[in-house]
Amino acid sequence: MSTSQLEKIVAWAKRRGFVFPSSEIYGGLGSCYDYGPYGVLLKNNIKEAWWKAMVFEREEIVGLDSAILLHPKTWEASGHLANFVDQLVECKNCHKRYRQDETTGSCPACGGKLTKPAAFNLLMKTYLGPVEDKAALVFLRPETCQGIYLNFKNVLATARKKLPFGIAQIGKAFRNEITPGNFIFRMREFEQMEMQFFVPPAEASQWFEFWVKERLNWYYQLGVKKSNLRFRRHKKEERPHYAKESGDIEYHTPFGWKEIEGIHNRGDWDLSRHAQFSGANLKYEGEYPFVIETSAGADRLMLTFILDAFEEVKGGRTTTTKATKEEEIVLHLHPCLAPIKVAVLPLVRKLQKPAQEVYQKIRKQFWAEYDEDGSIGRRYRRQDEIGTPFCVTIDFQTLEEKTVTIRDRDTMKQERVAIQQLSQVLSQKLG
């Protein structure tokens, strides 16, 4: 997929109600986006699939929802105040700013000379209370995991867990990126899905390998093509300051192989540092547990699943006699991720009443959509374009036999089933 195809996806995402530029009526706000009616469903489904795999299906992992604003000493202890920096350069001619590693010695925009690099901290600042002074300075969290470490003892006491065990969290994070971009891949406000797995130090390496395999399998199970995924281990010089082992699950995007999830052996860095700065005892049976972290961005994963599922069909694939020659888009999302699971379509408008009866029956069980506008072929294409796995068509045979057809998005095959059995059949197909 080329960068021009990414541009098509950006346009499609707005046109079909997945992603809108934030504050668009005011000209937009750099690298901030809003999720439309289908986008919010897709993103919620991704988070639900992650939560199901990481918490619901595991006895040893519990959930948490910590505050976005944490005590300022949190970020001193974590190393973010000292180490969470990029090297910033500015063009002396056009005054555009870049990360140093994004340039080759001159301005990418105009070729002008660049200033010497200067450290730029990525933490977003705000003030707590009515007075804007140093004493009231706090930061919007740049990652969700620190709230987990601060609550380590609370969870240990209330959930009554023994090592190894994990704490998972989904929540907003904020980074004052110098040059965000590539649509929703790199933003200043985003959502993370993180799990911190606390283990005996001697077992850390084997648990690191365990979670690498588990997380890769999660993507495979949701239909991501294996050829588009890889795990890249970090060389020692690449590792974050806290990591004893680390690596990234990367996806082959139109702009290169890029990280979609980090997996780290954080050692005892976090618990020992917070114990040092707070005075709290954060040991478990006399020693600090090591932490194996899995950290994925919900927004990045949404773009990943879209990129992997997006297909342009030249000349169309409609099988009706009035086949279109237009280019068609099919979004081959896994059924559990699809925003709309089932669309109910009357063959013609005069079948609206029985179609509405079917729709009202199944909409309480599945995310469903009703559509009677335009030809049946065009309505199929509309549903294909948003990733709906199954379309239920009501035709004149429905009136006689109390049956409907179920059309499969990917195979386009149609199966006739009794209305009485429709919910059961759809449940089986949707898993």
C-alpha positions as CSV (number, residue, x, y, z in Angstrom):
1,M,0.0,0.0,0.0
2,S,1.4,3.4,-1.0
3,T,1.1,6.8,0.7
4,S,-1.4,7.8,-2.0
5,Q,-3.6,4.9,-0.9
6,L,-3.3,6.1,2.7
7,E,-4.7,9.4,1.5
8,K,-7.6,7.5,0.0
9,I,-8.2,5.9,3.4
10,V,-8.1,9.3,5.1
11,A,-10.8,10.6,2.7
12,W,-12.8,7.4,3.0
13,A,-12.7,7.5,6.8
14,K,-14.2,11.0,6.8
15,R,-16.8,10.3,4.1
16,R,-18.0,7.1,5.8
17,G,-18.1,8.5,9.4
18,F,-15.1,6.8,10.9
19,V,-12.7,9.7,11.6
20,F,-13.2,13.4,11.4
21,P,-10.6,16.2,11.7
22,S,-11.1,17.7,15.2
23,S,-12.5,21.3,15.3
24,E,-12.8,21.3,11.6
25,I,-15.2,24.2,11.4
26,Y,-12.4,26.3,13.0
27,G,-9.8,25.0,10.5
28,G,-8.8,22.0,12.6
29,L,-6.3,21.4,15.4
30,G,-3.0,19.8,14.5
31,S,-3.0,16.0,14.7
32,C,-6.2,15.8,16.7
33,Y,-9.1,13.7,15.5
34,D,-12.7,12.9,16.4
35,Y,-14.3,9.4,15.9
36,G,-17.5,9.4,14.0
37,P,-20.5,7.0,14.4
38,Y,-18.7,4.0,12.8
39,G,-15.3,4.9,14.1
40,V,-16.3,5.0,17.7
41,L,-17.9,1.5,17.3
42,L,-14.8,0.1,15.7
43,K,-12.5,1.6,18.3
44,N,-14.7,0.3,21.2
45,N,-14.7,-3.1,19.6
46,I,-10.9,-3.1,19.5
47,K,-10.7,-2.2,23.1
48,E,-13.3,-4.8,24.0
49,A,-11.4,-7.5,22.1
50,W,-8.2,-6.5,24.0
51,W,-9.9,-6.4,27.4
52,K,-11.5,-9.8,26.7
53,A,-8.2,-11.4,25.8
54,M,-6.2,-9.7,28.5
55,V,-8.6,-9.6,31.5
56,F,-11.8,-11.5,31.0
57,E,-10.2,-14.7,29.8
58,R,-7.4,-14.6,32.4
59,E,-7.7,-15.3,36.1
60,E,-4.3,-13.8,36.9
61,I,-5.0,-10.3,35.4
62,V,-7.3,-7.6,36.9
63,G,-8.4,-4.2,35.6
64,L,-7.8,-0.6,36.8
65,D,-8.8,2.9,35.8
66,S,-6.4,5.4,37.3
67,A,-6.5,9.2,37.1
68,I,-5.1,11.1,34.2
69,L,-3.6,13.7,36.6
70,L,-1.0,12.2,38.9
71,H,1.2,13.7,41.6
72,P,4.0,15.6,40.0
73,K,6.6,13.5,41.8
74,T,5.4,10.5,39.7
75,W,7.1,11.9,36.6
76,E,10.3,12.7,38.5
77,A,10.4,9.1,39.8
78,S,9.6,7.5,36.5
79,G,12.4,9.5,34.7
80,H,10.1,11.4,32.4
81,L,11.2,14.8,33.6
82,A,14.8,13.9,32.8
83,N,14.5,11.4,29.9
84,F,11.2,12.0,28.1
85,V,12.8,14.3,25.5
86,D,13.3,14.6,21.7
87,Q,16.0,16.6,20.0
88,L,14.3,19.6,18.4
89,V,15.8,21.5,15.4
90,E,14.3,24.6,13.7
91,C,14.8,25.8,10.1
92,K,16.4,29.3,10.1
93,N,14.6,30.1,6.9
94,C,11.0,28.9,7.2
95,H,11.0,28.3,10.9
96,K,9.5,24.9,10.7
97,R,10.4,22.5,13.5
98,Y,11.4,18.9,13.4
99,R,12.8,16.1,15.4
100,Q,16.5,15.8,14.7
101,D,16.2,12.2,13.5
102,E,13.7,13.2,10.8
103,T,16.2,15.4,9.0
104,T,19.4,14.8,7.0
105,G,21.1,18.0,7.9
106,S,18.8,20.5,6.1
107,C,15.2,21.5,6.3
108,P,12.9,18.9,4.6
109,A,10.5,21.7,3.5
110,C,12.8,24.3,2.0
111,G,16.3,23.0,2.3
112,G,17.3,25.8,4.7
113,K,19.9,25.5,7.4
114,L,18.8,24.1,10.8
115,T,19.6,25.3,14.3
116,K,21.6,23.1,16.7
117,P,19.4,20.5,18.4
118,A,17.9,21.4,21.7
119,A,16.2,19.1,24.2
120,F,12.4,19.3,24.1
121,N,10.3,17.6,26.8
122,L,7.2,15.9,25.5
123,L,5.2,16.2,28.7
124,M,2.0,18.3,28.5
125,K,1.6,20.8,31.3
126,T,-1.4,22.2,33.1
127,Y,-2.2,23.7,36.5
128,L,-4.2,22.2,39.4
129,G,-6.3,24.8,41.1
130,P,-7.0,28.5,40.6
131,V,-3.3,29.8,40.7
132,E,-1.0,29.2,37.8
133,D,2.4,28.9,39.5
134,K,5.1,26.3,39.9
135,A,3.5,24.8,43.0
136,A,0.3,24.1,41.0
137,L,2.1,22.6,38.0
138,V,1.0,19.1,37.0
139,F,1.3,17.0,33.8
140,L,-1.2,15.2,31.6
141,R,0.0,11.6,31.8
142,P,2.2,10.5,28.8
143,E,1.4,6.8,29.5
144,T,-1.1,4.9,31.6
145,C,1.2,2.5,33.3
146,Q,2.4,4.8,36.1
147,G,-1.0,4.8,37.7
148,I,-0.7,1.0,37.8
149,Y,2.6,1.2,39.7
150,L,1.2,3.7,42.2
151,N,-1.7,1.3,42.9
152,F,0.4,-1.9,43.1
153,K,-0.1,-2.3,46.8
154,N,-3.8,-1.4,46.7
155,V,-4.5,-4.0,44.0
156,L,-2.3,-6.6,45.8
157,A,-4.3,-6.2,49.0
158,T,-7.8,-6.0,47.5
159,A,-7.6,-8.5,44.6
160,R,-5.6,-11.0,46.8
161,K,-3.3,-12.0,44.0
162,K,0.1,-13.7,44.1
163,L,3.0,-13.4,41.7
164,P,2.8,-13.7,38.8
165,F,-0.2,-11.4,38.2
166,G,-1.1,-8.5,36.0
167,I,-2.9,-5.2,36.1
168,A,-4.5,-3.9,32.8
169,Q,-5.7,-0.5,32.0
170,I,-7.2,1.4,29.0
171,G,-7.1,5.2,29.0
172,K,-6.1,8.5,27.5
173,A,-2.5,9.7,27.3
174,F,-1.0,12.9,26.0
175,R,2.4,13.7,24.4
176,N,3.5,17.1,23.1
177,E,4.9,15.6,19.9
178,I,7.1,17.9,17.8
179,T,5.9,16.4,14.5
180,P,2.9,14.1,14.8
181,G,1.4,12.7,11.7
182,N,0.4,9.8,9.5
183,F,-3.3,10.3,10.3
184,I,-4.3,8.7,13.6
185,F,-1.0,6.8,13.9
186,R,0.9,9.5,15.8
187,M,-1.2,12.1,17.7
188,R,-0.9,14.3,20.7
189,E,-4.0,12.9,22.4
190,F,-4.4,9.2,22.1
191,E,-5.6,6.1,24.0
192,Q,-3.4,3.3,25.3
193,M,-4.1,-0.3,26.2
194,E,-1.4,-1.4,28.7
195,M,-0.9,-4.4,30.9
196,Q,1.8,-4.6,33.6
197,F,2.7,-8.2,34.6
198,F,4.5,-8.6,37.9
199,V,6.8,-11.6,38.1
200,P,9.6,-13.0,40.3
201,P,12.9,-11.5,38.9
202,A,14.3,-15.0,38.0
203,E,11.3,-15.6,35.7
204,A,11.3,-12.3,33.9
205,S,12.9,-13.5,30.6
206,Q,10.6,-16.5,30.2
207,W,7.5,-14.3,30.8
208,F,8.8,-11.7,28.3
209,E,9.0,-14.5,25.6
210,F,5.5,-15.7,26.7
211,W,3.9,-12.3,26.1
212,V,5.6,-11.7,22.8
213,K,3.9,-14.9,21.5
214,E,0.6,-14.2,23.1
215,R,0.4,-10.7,21.7
216,L,1.4,-11.8,18.2
217,N,-1.3,-14.5,18.3
218,W,-3.9,-12.0,19.3
219,Y,-3.4,-10.1,16.0
220,Y,-3.4,-13.3,14.0
221,Q,-6.7,-14.4,15.6
222,L,-8.2,-11.1,14.6
223,G,-7.3,-11.6,10.9
224,V,-4.2,-9.5,10.5
225,K,-2.0,-10.9,7.7
226,K,1.1,-12.6,9.1
227,S,3.2,-11.1,6.2
228,N,2.4,-7.6,7.5
229,L,3.5,-8.3,11.1
230,R,6.8,-8.8,12.7
231,F,8.5,-8.6,16.2
232,R,11.7,-6.7,16.2
233,R,13.9,-7.0,19.3
234,H,15.7,-3.9,20.4
235,K,19.5,-3.7,20.4
236,K,20.9,-2.6,23.7
237,E,21.4,0.9,22.6
238,E,17.8,1.2,21.5
239,R,16.2,0.1,24.7
240,P,14.4,2.7,26.9
241,H,16.2,3.7,30.0
242,Y,14.1,1.4,32.2
243,A,14.3,-1.7,30.0
244,K,16.3,-4.9,30.5
245,E,14.8,-6.4,27.4
246,S,12.5,-4.8,24.9
247,G,11.0,-5.0,21.4
248,D,8.2,-3.9,19.2
249,I,5.4,-5.6,17.3
250,E,5.6,-3.8,14.0
251,Y,3.1,-3.5,11.1
252,H,4.1,-2.9,7.5
253,T,2.3,0.5,7.0
254,P,2.3,2.6,3.8
255,F,5.0,4.7,5.6
256,G,7.2,1.7,6.5
257,W,7.5,-0.8,9.3
258,K,6.2,0.9,12.4
259,E,5.6,0.0,16.0
260,I,2.0,-0.8,17.0
261,E,2.8,-2.4,20.4
262,G,5.8,-2.4,22.7
263,I,6.8,-5.3,24.9
264,H,9.3,-4.6,27.7
265,N,11.0,-6.2,30.6
266,R,11.1,-3.1,32.8
267,G,13.0,-4.9,35.6
268,D,12.3,-3.3,39.0
269,W,12.8,0.2,37.8
270,D,9.3,1.5,38.4
271,L,8.5,0.0,41.8
272,S,11.9,0.7,43.2
273,R,11.9,4.3,42.0
274,H,8.4,5.0,43.3
275,A,9.4,3.4,46.7
276,Q,12.5,5.7,46.8
277,F,10.6,8.9,46.0
278,S,7.5,8.2,48.1
279,G,8.8,6.3,51.0
280,A,6.2,3.5,50.5
281,N,7.1,-0.1,50.7
282,L,6.4,-1.6,47.3
283,K,8.2,-4.9,47.8
284,Y,6.6,-8.3,47.5
285,E,7.9,-10.9,50.0
286,G,11.1,-8.9,50.5
287,E,12.0,-8.0,46.9
288,Y,10.8,-5.8,44.1
289,P,8.9,-7.8,41.4
290,F,10.1,-7.3,37.8
291,V,7.5,-6.0,35.3
292,I,6.7,-7.3,31.9
293,E,4.8,-4.7,30.0
294,T,2.6,-4.9,26.9
295,S,1.7,-1.5,25.6
296,A,-0.5,-0.9,22.5
297,G,-2.2,2.3,21.2
298,A,-5.9,1.9,20.5
299,D,-5.8,4.5,17.7
300,R,-2.8,2.9,16.1
301,L,-4.5,-0.5,16.2
302,M,-7.6,1.0,14.6
303,L,-5.5,2.3,11.7
304,T,-3.7,-1.1,11.5
305,F,-6.9,-3.1,11.3
306,I,-8.3,-0.7,8.7
307,L,-5.1,-0.8,6.6
308,D,-5.1,-4.6,6.7
309,A,-8.8,-5.0,5.9
310,F,-9.1,-2.3,3.2
311,E,-9.5,-3.6,-0.4
312,E,-10.2,-1.6,-3.5
313,V,-11.9,-3.6,-6.2
314,K,-11.4,-2.1,-9.7
315,G,-14.5,-2.3,-11.8
316,G,-16.6,-3.6,-8.9
317,R,-17.7,-7.0,-7.9
318,T,-21.5,-6.8,-8.0
319,T,-23.2,-9.9,-9.4
320,T,-26.5,-8.2,-10.4
321,T,-27.4,-7.7,-14.0
322,K,-26.7,-4.0,-13.6
323,A,-23.2,-4.5,-12.5
324,T,-21.3,-1.2,-11.8
325,K,-18.0,-0.4,-13.3
326,E,-17.2,1.8,-10.4
327,E,-14.4,1.1,-8.0
328,E,-15.7,-0.6,-4.9
329,I,-14.2,-0.7,-1.4
330,V,-14.5,-3.7,0.8
331,L,-13.4,-3.6,4.5
332,H,-12.6,-7.2,5.4
333,L,-12.7,-6.7,9.2
334,H,-13.0,-9.6,11.6
335,P,-16.7,-9.9,12.6
336,C,-16.0,-9.1,16.2
337,L,-14.4,-5.8,15.2
338,A,-16.9,-4.7,12.6
339,P,-18.9,-1.6,13.6
340,I,-22.2,-3.0,12.2
341,K,-22.6,-6.8,12.4
342,V,-25.8,-7.1,10.4
343,A,-27.6,-4.9,7.8
344,V,-31.3,-5.5,7.1
345,L,-32.3,-4.7,3.5
346,P,-35.7,-5.0,1.9
347,L,-35.4,-5.9,-1.8
348,V,-37.8,-3.1,-2.7
349,R,-39.5,-0.4,-0.6
350,K,-42.9,-2.1,-0.6
351,L,-41.3,-4.8,1.6
352,Q,-40.5,-2.2,4.2
353,K,-43.0,-3.6,6.8
354,P,-41.7,-7.2,7.0
355,A,-38.1,-5.9,6.8
356,Q,-38.7,-3.6,9.7
357,E,-40.2,-6.5,11.7
358,V,-37.0,-8.5,11.1
359,Y,-34.8,-5.5,11.9
360,Q,-36.6,-4.7,15.2
361,K,-36.3,-8.4,16.2
362,I,-32.5,-8.6,15.7
363,R,-31.3,-5.1,16.6
364,K,-31.6,-5.9,20.4
365,Q,-29.1,-8.7,20.0
366,F,-26.7,-7.3,17.4
367,W,-25.4,-3.9,16.2
368,A,-27.6,-3.7,13.2
369,E,-28.5,-1.2,10.5
370,Y,-31.6,-0.8,8.3
371,D,-31.2,0.6,4.7
372,E,-33.9,0.9,2.0
373,D,-32.4,3.7,-0.1
374,G,-31.2,3.0,-3.6
375,S,-30.8,-0.3,-5.5
376,I,-30.0,-3.5,-3.6
377,G,-26.6,-3.7,-5.2
378,R,-25.7,-0.2,-4.1
379,R,-26.9,-1.0,-0.6
380,Y,-24.7,-4.1,-0.5
381,R,-21.7,-1.9,-1.5
382,R,-22.4,0.6,1.2
383,Q,-22.3,-2.1,3.8
384,D,-19.2,-3.7,2.3
385,E,-17.5,-0.3,2.5
386,I,-18.0,-0.1,6.3
387,G,-17.1,-3.7,7.0
388,T,-20.6,-5.2,7.7
389,P,-20.0,-9.0,7.6
390,F,-23.6,-10.0,6.9
391,C,-26.6,-8.5,5.0
392,V,-30.1,-9.9,5.6
393,T,-32.3,-9.4,2.5
394,I,-36.1,-9.5,2.7
395,D,-37.7,-10.4,-0.7
396,F,-41.1,-11.6,-2.0
397,Q,-40.3,-15.2,-1.0
398,T,-40.1,-13.9,2.6
399,L,-43.8,-13.2,2.5
400,E,-44.6,-16.8,1.4
401,E,-42.1,-18.9,3.3
402,K,-41.1,-16.7,6.2
403,T,-37.5,-17.0,5.1
404,V,-34.7,-14.5,4.4
405,T,-31.3,-14.6,2.7
406,I,-28.0,-14.0,4.5
407,R,-25.3,-12.6,2.3
408,D,-21.6,-13.0,3.3
409,R,-19.5,-9.9,2.8
410,D,-16.3,-11.8,1.8
411,T,-17.6,-14.7,-0.2
412,M,-20.8,-12.9,-1.5
413,K,-22.6,-16.3,-1.1
414,Q,-26.2,-16.2,0.0
415,E,-27.9,-18.6,2.4
416,R,-31.6,-18.9,2.9
417,V,-32.8,-19.4,6.5
418,A,-36.1,-19.2,8.4
419,I,-36.8,-16.0,10.2
420,Q,-37.4,-18.0,13.4
421,Q,-33.8,-19.3,13.2
422,L,-32.2,-16.0,12.0
423,S,-30.8,-14.9,15.4
424,Q,-29.4,-18.3,16.2
425,V,-27.7,-18.6,12.7
426,L,-26.2,-15.1,13.0
427,S,-24.9,-15.8,16.5
428,Q,-23.1,-18.8,15.1
429,K,-21.6,-16.9,12.2
430,L,-20.5,-14.0,14.3
431,G,-18.9,-16.2,16.9
